[in-house]
Amino acid sequence: MLMQHLYRQAEERPQQTAIVYAQERIDFATLVERIEKLADGLTQQGIGPGDSVGLVMRDDPWYVAAFHAVAALGARVVPANPAFKAPELDFWFRSTEVKAVISDERNAGVCERIVASLPAAAQVIVSGKGHGKALTLAEVAAAGTPKRLEPRSPEEPLVCQFSSGSTGRPKRLNRTHGQCAAEADAYLNLGLGPEDRILAAVPLFHTWGMGACIFGSAVSGATMVILEDPHPFLLRRHRALELIENEGITFFPGVPFNFRLLAEAPGEADLSSLRLVFSAGMALPREAFEAFGNRFGVLVRQLYGSTETGMIAANLSPDPVATFESVGTPVKGVELQIVDDGGEPVPDGEEGEVTVASPAMTEGYTDLPELNLEAFRGGRFFTGDLGRLDPDGALYIVGRKKLLIETGGFKIDPIEVEAVIDEFPGVAESVVVGVDTDVPGEQMVKAVVVRDGDCEERELLRFCKGKLANFKVPKSVEFRSEIPRSPLGKVLRKYLV
């Protein structure tokens, strides 16, 4: 379905720029031809409907083309964080049974080692320069013939994603072509159109970046301007400001620390072209909202979504200052309900768990029937977020029921980190918590450890760095003789922060 949107863009505005990346500019007609050739080339490599294809790539035009080509073939896109370490990638590849992995040259070596150990044959294709005997995407595309791709069924899986949770491992879920098309339509309801220019600074593997940039550009005909190598954002914030000003960016989807770092950047920048600026992923601190608005004269609105549902709500209030704490009203087709611990609706103004019914919502987690009975009930997704609705139907998020740590635009499952720490010799027990920092909305990952033999902080952290993406690795370790617990044995995390 996304491919049909791209065909429409190529027919209505073939010469309009679809992607800007450094000095490269690709129009919609050229992008569609590249996707068609790449899809045919992947078919020659044995990729077809139902196969899983991992994407472990930096954000660039090849990422966009590969995403659309894999999806248009009826294969499942498995987008992974290129900052992941080998054990994390190994888990994703095995659980999705990838038939191929498309990797940038920085990750090609580790991907090849993992693929070689998989029970079923798979191959690695490199997006950039050649690596060993691996084919490159350019070579695969060159071998293909451009031919129109048939529409996919709304029920076919398009993307296989993983959601943070409390199970010790990310939870796998599929989202179909129909569900992703429903989310894409939500961006039209935000007012996105062909005259817009989107800054892709949020990673495209992330639900927010995927939806706002890949889906949003395809459905609206807007130009996607990709920030080159955006991590760490602190070192790329001047380039982001330059792109906003020079490329006339109108739509900026970001996370709170993007806006804070831009507000603190030295120098001058004219951001008057911005008209749609949304922060998602975690609560936007008032300090960041005010700093960005005072510095650039642009007000940031909050948007709410999840991996399971895509976009849920957006703040489109005519008075974004008075409502800045709200994540807005539900987007078209989405229904919100606040419920108590028994699952019963509560009156407006009262706090409870946020539940969602949406045409963009997944049907559940793969191979987790017991968890699905808890998280997906009566056609609704129980988000684990605590919130309230005001009389106008605007949603305010007030907390979480689930244990997630928020840092640098990412949500970290402490149970996953604890599982890694507990593997280390000399650890009897561990608890991982998020500790508030001097920066509002930013937390630091802290590990509290009970020793069972020799266990030094330096060696423990080195062990974690070999198994976890850097943003998940604890920044500090506190050794204790025991973990505080309630009379019923529940860990009292509030005494560890």
KEROLUM-365086 format. One line per 3 residues: their letters; for each residue x, y, z of C-alpha. Coordinates in Angstrom, 1 decimal, padded with zeros to 4 digits. Layout:
BEGIN
A> X Y Z ~ ...
// end
This chain:
BEGIN
MLM> 000.0 000.0 000.0 ~ 002.8 002.4 000.7 ~ 004.2 001.6 -002.7
QHL> 001.0 002.6 -004.3 ~ 001.3 006.0 -002.6 ~ 004.8 006.3 -004.1
YRQ> 003.5 005.4 -007.5 ~ 001.0 008.2 -007.2 ~ 003.7 010.7 -006.2
AEE> 005.8 009.6 -009.1 ~ 002.9 010.1 -011.5 ~ 001.7 013.5 -010.1
RPQ> 005.1 015.1 -009.3 ~ 007.9 013.0 -010.9 ~ 010.5 015.7 -010.8
QTA> 009.8 016.8 -007.2 ~ 012.6 015.9 -004.8 ~ 011.7 012.9 -002.6
IVY> 015.0 012.6 -000.6 ~ 017.8 015.0 000.2 ~ 021.0 013.5 001.7
AQE> 024.2 015.5 001.8 ~ 024.7 016.6 -001.9 ~ 022.4 013.9 -003.2
RID> 018.9 014.7 -004.4 ~ 016.5 012.0 -005.6 ~ 013.2 012.8 -007.2
FAT> 010.1 010.6 -006.8 ~ 010.4 009.1 -010.3 ~ 014.0 008.1 -009.7
LVE> 013.2 006.8 -006.2 ~ 010.4 004.6 -007.6 ~ 012.7 003.2 -010.3
RIE> 015.4 002.4 -007.8 ~ 012.9 000.6 -005.6 ~ 011.6 -001.4 -008.5
KLA> 015.0 -002.4 -009.7 ~ 016.1 -003.3 -006.1 ~ 012.9 -005.3 -005.6
DGL> 013.6 -007.3 -008.8 ~ 017.2 -007.8 -007.8 ~ 016.2 -009.1 -004.4
TQQ> 013.8 -011.5 -006.0 ~ 016.8 -012.9 -008.0 ~ 018.5 -013.4 -004.7
GIG> 015.6 -015.6 -003.5 ~ 013.7 -013.0 -001.4 ~ 010.0 -013.3 -001.7
PGD> 006.7 -013.0 000.2 ~ 006.8 -014.1 003.8 ~ 010.6 -013.8 004.1
SVG> 012.2 -011.7 006.8 ~ 014.9 -009.2 005.8 ~ 016.9 -007.3 008.5
LVM> 017.9 -003.7 008.0 ~ 021.0 -002.8 010.0 ~ 021.9 000.5 008.3
RDD> 022.6 004.2 008.9 ~ 019.8 006.5 007.7 ~ 020.4 007.3 004.0
PWY> 018.6 007.0 000.6 ~ 019.5 003.3 000.4 ~ 017.7 002.7 003.7
VAA> 014.5 004.2 002.3 ~ 014.7 002.3 -001.0 ~ 015.5 -001.0 000.8
FHA> 012.6 -000.6 003.2 ~ 010.1 000.0 000.4 ~ 011.5 -002.7 -001.9
VAA> 011.4 -005.4 000.8 ~ 007.8 -004.4 001.8 ~ 006.6 -004.2 -001.8
LGA> 007.8 -007.8 -002.4 ~ 005.6 -009.0 000.5 ~ 008.6 -009.8 002.6
RVV> 008.8 -008.5 006.2 ~ 011.1 -005.6 007.1 ~ 013.0 -006.1 010.3
PAN> 014.5 -002.7 011.2 ~ 017.3 -002.9 013.8 ~ 019.3 -000.3 015.7
PAF> 022.7 -000.1 014.0 ~ 024.2 000.6 017.4 ~ 023.2 -002.8 018.7
KAP> 025.9 -005.2 019.8 ~ 026.2 -008.8 018.4 ~ 024.1 -010.5 021.1
ELD> 021.2 -008.1 020.5 ~ 021.4 -008.5 016.7 ~ 021.7 -012.3 017.1
FWF> 018.4 -012.3 019.1 ~ 016.6 -010.3 016.5 ~ 017.9 -012.3 013.6
RST> 017.1 -015.7 015.2 ~ 013.7 -014.8 016.5 ~ 012.6 -013.4 013.1
EVK> 014.3 -016.1 011.1 ~ 015.9 -013.6 008.6 ~ 016.6 -014.9 005.1
AVI> 018.8 -011.8 004.4 ~ 020.3 -008.9 006.2 ~ 021.0 -005.6 004.6
SDE> 023.8 -003.9 006.5 ~ 025.9 -000.8 006.2 ~ 029.7 -001.4 005.9
RNA> 030.2 -000.6 009.6 ~ 028.1 -003.5 010.7 ~ 028.6 -006.0 007.8
GVC> 031.3 -008.0 009.6 ~ 029.3 -008.7 012.8 ~ 026.2 -009.4 010.7
ERI> 028.1 -012.0 008.6 ~ 029.4 -013.8 011.7 ~ 025.8 -014.0 013.1
VAS> 024.3 -015.1 009.8 ~ 026.9 -017.8 009.5 ~ 025.7 -019.3 012.8
LPA> 022.0 -019.3 012.0 ~ 020.3 -022.7 011.5 ~ 018.9 -021.7 008.1
AAQ> 020.9 -020.2 005.2 ~ 020.9 -016.4 005.0 ~ 023.0 -013.8 003.3
VIV> 024.3 -010.3 004.0 ~ 024.0 -007.5 001.4 ~ 025.9 -004.4 002.1
SGK> 024.4 -000.9 001.5 ~ 027.7 000.9 001.0 ~ 031.2 -000.2 -000.1
GHG> 031.8 -003.9 -000.8 ~ 032.7 -006.1 002.1 ~ 034.5 -009.3 001.4
KAL> 032.4 -011.4 -001.0 ~ 029.1 -009.8 000.0 ~ 026.9 -008.2 -002.7
TLA> 026.2 -004.5 -002.4 ~ 022.7 -003.0 -002.8 ~ 023.9 -001.1 -005.9
EVA> 024.9 -004.4 -007.5 ~ 021.6 -006.0 -006.6 ~ 019.7 -003.1 -008.0
AAG> 021.9 -003.0 -011.2 ~ 020.9 -006.6 -011.9 ~ 017.2 -005.8 -011.5
TPK> 014.7 -004.6 -014.1 ~ 012.3 -001.9 -013.3 ~ 008.8 -003.3 -013.3
RLE> 005.6 -002.2 -011.6 ~ 005.1 -003.9 -008.3 ~ 001.7 -005.3 -007.5
PRS> -000.3 -004.0 -004.5 ~ 000.0 -006.1 -001.3 ~ -002.9 -007.5 000.7
PEE> -003.8 -005.4 003.8 ~ -003.4 -008.5 005.9 ~ 000.2 -009.3 004.8
PLV> 002.9 -008.4 007.4 ~ 004.9 -005.4 006.4 ~ 007.2 -004.8 009.3
CQF> 008.4 -006.9 012.2 ~ 009.3 -004.7 015.2 ~ 010.2 -005.2 018.9
SSG> 008.7 -003.3 021.8 ~ 010.2 -002.7 025.2 ~ 008.4 -004.3 028.1
STG> 008.8 -006.2 031.3 ~ 009.6 -009.7 030.0 ~ 013.4 -009.4 030.0
RPK> 013.6 -009.4 026.2 ~ 012.0 -007.0 023.7 ~ 008.6 -008.4 022.5
RLN> 008.2 -009.2 018.8 ~ 005.2 -008.0 016.9 ~ 004.1 -007.7 013.2
RTH> 002.3 -004.8 011.7 ~ 000.5 -005.3 008.4 ~ 000.3 -003.3 005.2
GQC> -003.2 -002.3 006.2 ~ -002.1 -001.2 009.7 ~ 000.8 000.8 008.4
AAE> -001.4 002.4 005.7 ~ -003.8 003.5 008.5 ~ -000.9 005.2 010.3
ADA> 000.3 006.8 007.1 ~ -003.1 008.4 006.7 ~ -002.8 009.9 010.2
YLN> 000.1 012.1 008.9 ~ -002.3 013.6 006.3 ~ -004.6 014.5 009.1
LGL> -001.8 016.4 010.7 ~ -001.8 018.6 007.6 ~ 001.3 017.2 005.9
GPE> 001.3 017.8 002.1 ~ 003.6 017.8 -001.0 ~ 004.8 021.3 -000.2
DRI> 006.3 020.2 003.1 ~ 009.9 019.2 003.9 ~ 010.5 016.7 006.7
LAA> 013.7 016.7 008.7 ~ 014.6 013.0 009.4 ~ 016.7 013.3 012.6
VPL> 014.9 010.6 014.5 ~ 016.3 007.1 013.5 ~ 014.3 005.5 010.7
FHT> 014.4 002.1 012.4 ~ 012.4 003.7 015.3 ~ 008.6 003.7 015.1
WGM> 008.5 007.6 015.3 ~ 011.1 008.1 012.5 ~ 009.6 005.3 010.4
GAC> 006.1 006.7 010.6 ~ 006.8 010.5 010.4 ~ 009.5 010.2 007.7
IFG> 009.1 007.0 005.6 ~ 005.3 006.7 005.9 ~ 004.7 010.5 006.0
SAV> 006.7 011.3 002.9 ~ 005.2 008.4 000.9 ~ 001.6 009.3 001.6
SGA> 001.9 013.1 001.4 ~ 004.5 013.6 -001.3 ~ 006.6 015.7 001.1
TMV> 010.4 015.8 000.7 ~ 012.5 013.9 003.3 ~ 015.7 015.7 004.3
ILE> 017.9 013.1 006.1 ~ 020.4 014.3 008.7 ~ 023.6 012.5 008.0
DPH> 024.9 010.3 010.9 ~ 022.8 012.0 013.5 ~ 024.3 010.2 016.5
PFL> 025.5 011.6 018.8 ~ 023.0 014.4 018.2 ~ 025.1 016.8 020.3
LRR> 027.8 016.7 017.6 ~ 025.3 017.1 014.7 ~ 023.0 019.8 016.1
HRA> 024.7 022.6 014.1 ~ 024.1 020.5 010.9 ~ 020.5 020.0 011.9
LEL> 020.0 023.8 012.4 ~ 021.8 024.4 009.0 ~ 019.4 022.0 007.3
IEN> 016.3 023.5 008.8 ~ 017.3 026.9 007.6 ~ 018.8 026.1 004.2
EGI> 016.4 023.4 003.2 ~ 013.3 025.3 004.4 ~ 012.2 022.4 006.7
TFF> 008.5 022.7 007.6 ~ 008.0 019.5 009.6 ~ 010.4 018.5 012.4
PGV> 009.5 015.3 014.3 ~ 011.9 015.0 017.2 ~ 012.4 013.8 020.8
PFN> 012.8 016.1 023.9 ~ 016.6 016.1 023.9 ~ 016.7 017.2 020.3
FRL> 014.9 020.4 021.2 ~ 016.9 020.9 024.3 ~ 020.3 020.6 022.6
LAE> 019.2 022.8 019.7 ~ 018.0 025.5 022.2 ~ 021.5 025.3 023.8
APG> 023.5 025.4 020.6 ~ 025.8 028.4 020.1 ~ 025.4 030.6 017.1
EAD> 022.4 031.9 015.2 ~ 019.8 030.1 013.1 ~ 016.6 031.1 011.4
LSS> 013.9 028.4 011.9 ~ 011.0 030.5 010.8 ~ 010.1 027.9 008.0
LRL> 009.0 025.4 010.7 ~ 005.2 025.0 011.0 ~ 004.8 021.5 012.4
VFS> 007.1 020.6 015.2 ~ 006.3 017.6 017.3 ~ 008.0 015.9 020.2
AGM> 007.3 012.2 021.0 ~ 008.8 009.2 022.7 ~ 008.7 010.7 026.3
ALP> 007.3 013.7 028.1 ~ 008.5 017.1 026.9 ~ 009.9 019.0 029.9
REA> 008.7 022.6 030.3 ~ 012.2 023.8 030.4 ~ 012.9 022.4 026.9
FEA> 009.6 023.7 025.5 ~ 010.3 027.2 026.8 ~ 013.9 027.2 025.8
FGN> 013.2 026.2 022.2 ~ 010.3 028.6 021.9 ~ 012.2 031.5 023.4
RFG> 015.3 030.9 021.3 ~ 013.6 030.3 017.9 ~ 010.1 031.6 018.2
VLV> 008.7 028.1 017.4 ~ 006.5 026.2 019.7 ~ 006.9 022.4 020.1
RQL> 003.8 020.3 020.4 ~ 003.6 016.9 021.9 ~ 002.6 013.7 020.0
YGS> 001.8 010.3 021.5 ~ 002.2 006.9 020.0 ~ 003.6 003.4 020.5
TET> 005.3 000.6 018.6 ~ 002.1 -001.4 019.0 ~ -000.2 001.2 017.6
GMI> 001.7 003.8 015.7 ~ 000.4 007.4 016.2 ~ -002.3 007.7 018.8
AAN> -002.8 011.4 019.6 ~ -001.4 014.8 018.6 ~ -001.6 018.3 020.1
LSP> -003.1 020.5 017.4 ~ -004.6 023.0 019.9 ~ -004.9 026.6 018.8
DPV> -003.2 027.5 022.0 ~ -000.1 025.3 022.3 ~ 001.3 027.3 025.3
ATF> -001.7 026.7 027.5 ~ -001.9 023.0 026.5 ~ 001.8 022.2 026.2
ESV> 001.6 019.4 028.7 ~ -001.1 017.6 026.7 ~ -000.3 015.0 024.0
GTP> -003.5 016.2 022.3 ~ -006.7 014.5 021.0 ~ -006.8 011.2 019.2
VKG> -006.0 011.2 015.5 ~ -008.7 010.2 013.1 ~ -009.9 006.6 013.6
VEL> -008.3 006.2 017.1 ~ -010.4 005.8 020.2 ~ -009.0 006.4 023.7
QIV> -010.4 005.2 027.0 ~ -009.0 005.6 030.5 ~ -009.7 002.6 032.7
DDG> -009.2 001.6 036.3 ~ -007.3 -001.5 037.6 ~ -010.3 -003.6 036.8
GEP> -010.4 -002.4 033.2 ~ -013.6 -000.3 033.7 ~ -013.8 003.2 032.3
VPD> -013.2 006.2 034.6 ~ -014.9 009.6 034.4 ~ -013.1 012.4 032.5
GEE> -010.5 014.1 034.7 ~ -009.8 010.9 036.7 ~ -006.5 009.1 036.2
GEV> -006.1 005.5 035.0 ~ -004.4 003.4 032.4 ~ -004.6 004.6 028.8
TVA> -006.1 002.1 026.4 ~ -006.3 002.4 022.7 ~ -008.3 001.1 019.8
SPA> -006.8 001.9 016.4 ~ -006.9 000.7 012.8 ~ -003.1 000.9 012.9
MTE> -002.8 -001.4 015.9 ~ -001.0 -004.7 015.8 ~ -003.1 -007.8 016.7
GYT> -000.6 -008.8 019.4 ~ 002.8 -010.0 020.3 ~ 004.2 -013.0 018.5
DLP> 004.2 -016.3 020.5 ~ 003.2 -014.6 023.8 ~ -000.4 -015.7 024.3
ELN> -000.5 -015.1 028.0 ~ 000.9 -011.6 027.7 ~ -001.6 -010.8 024.9
LEA> -004.5 -011.7 027.2 ~ -003.2 -009.0 029.5 ~ -002.1 -006.3 027.0
FRG> -004.7 -006.8 024.2 ~ -008.3 -007.1 025.5 ~ -011.6 -006.3 023.9
GRF> -010.0 -005.0 020.8 ~ -007.9 -002.5 022.8 ~ -004.2 -002.2 023.7
FTG> -003.5 -001.5 027.3 ~ -000.5 000.8 027.0 ~ 000.9 000.7 030.6
DLG> 000.8 004.5 030.6 ~ -001.2 006.4 033.2 ~ -003.2 009.4 032.0
RLD> -006.4 011.4 032.1 ~ -008.8 013.0 029.6 ~ -010.0 016.6 030.0
PDG> -013.5 017.6 029.0 ~ -012.4 018.4 025.5 ~ -011.0 014.9 025.0
ALY> -007.3 016.0 025.3 ~ -005.0 013.4 026.8 ~ -002.5 014.1 029.5
IVG> 000.1 011.4 030.4 ~ 000.9 011.4 034.1 ~ 003.1 008.4 034.6
RKK> 003.7 004.7 033.8 ~ 002.7 001.4 035.2 ~ 005.6 -000.3 033.5
LLI> 009.3 -000.1 034.5 ~ 011.0 001.8 031.7 ~ 014.0 004.1 031.8
ETG> 014.0 007.1 029.5 ~ 017.3 008.4 028.2 ~ 018.6 010.1 025.0
GFK> 015.3 009.5 023.2 ~ 015.3 005.8 024.0 ~ 013.2 003.6 026.3
IDP> 015.2 001.0 028.2 ~ 013.7 -002.1 029.7 ~ 015.6 -002.6 033.1
IEV> 014.7 -006.3 033.1 ~ 016.7 -006.8 029.9 ~ 019.8 -005.1 031.4
EAV> 019.4 -007.1 034.6 ~ 019.4 -010.3 032.7 ~ 022.8 -009.4 031.2
IDE> 024.3 -008.3 034.5 ~ 023.1 -011.5 036.2 ~ 025.1 -013.6 033.6
FPG> 028.4 -012.0 034.9 ~ 030.4 -014.3 037.4 ~ 030.3 -012.9 040.9
VAE> 026.8 -011.4 040.6 ~ 024.2 -012.9 042.9 ~ 021.4 -010.5 042.1
SVV> 020.9 -007.1 040.4 ~ 018.3 -004.4 040.0 ~ 018.5 -001.7 037.4
VGV> 016.8 001.6 037.9 ~ 016.6 005.0 036.3 ~ 018.0 007.9 038.3
DTD> 016.9 011.5 037.5 ~ 019.6 013.8 036.3 ~ 020.0 017.6 036.3
VPG> 018.4 017.6 032.8 ~ 014.6 017.4 033.1 ~ 013.2 014.3 031.4
EQM> 016.6 012.6 031.2 ~ 017.5 009.6 033.4 ~ 020.8 007.8 034.1
VKA> 020.9 004.0 034.1 ~ 022.1 002.7 037.4 ~ 022.8 -000.9 038.5
VVV> 022.5 -002.1 042.1 ~ 024.4 -005.4 042.5 ~ 024.7 -008.0 045.3
RDG> 028.0 -009.8 045.0 ~ 028.5 -013.5 045.0 ~ 032.3 -013.6 044.8
DCE> 034.7 -011.3 043.0 ~ 032.9 -008.6 041.0 ~ 034.5 -005.3 040.1
ERE> 032.6 -002.4 038.5 ~ 035.1 -001.9 035.6 ~ 034.9 -005.5 034.5
LLR> 031.1 -005.7 034.9 ~ 030.6 -002.6 032.7 ~ 033.0 -004.0 030.1
FCK> 031.0 -007.2 030.0 ~ 027.8 -005.2 029.5 ~ 029.3 -003.1 026.7
GKL> 030.0 -006.3 024.8 ~ 026.3 -007.4 025.0 ~ 024.3 -004.2 025.1
ANF> 023.9 -001.1 023.0 ~ 025.9 001.7 024.6 ~ 022.7 003.6 025.7
KVP> 021.6 000.6 027.7 ~ 024.9 000.2 029.6 ~ 024.7 001.4 033.3
KSV> 026.6 004.6 034.0 ~ 027.1 003.6 037.6 ~ 027.2 000.5 039.8
EFR> 026.3 000.4 043.4 ~ 027.2 -002.7 045.4 ~ 025.0 -003.6 048.3
SEI> 024.7 -006.5 050.7 ~ 021.1 -007.0 049.9 ~ 018.2 -005.6 047.8
PRS> 015.4 -003.9 049.8 ~ 012.2 -005.8 049.5 ~ 008.6 -005.5 050.9
PLG> 007.3 -008.2 053.3 ~ 005.8 -009.9 050.2 ~ 009.2 -010.0 048.5
KVL> 008.7 -007.2 046.0 ~ 011.8 -005.2 045.1 ~ 011.5 -001.7 046.5
RKY> 013.0 000.2 043.7 ~ 012.1 003.6 045.2 ~ 014.9 003.1 047.8
LV> 017.5 002.5 045.0 ~ 017.3 005.7 043.1
// end
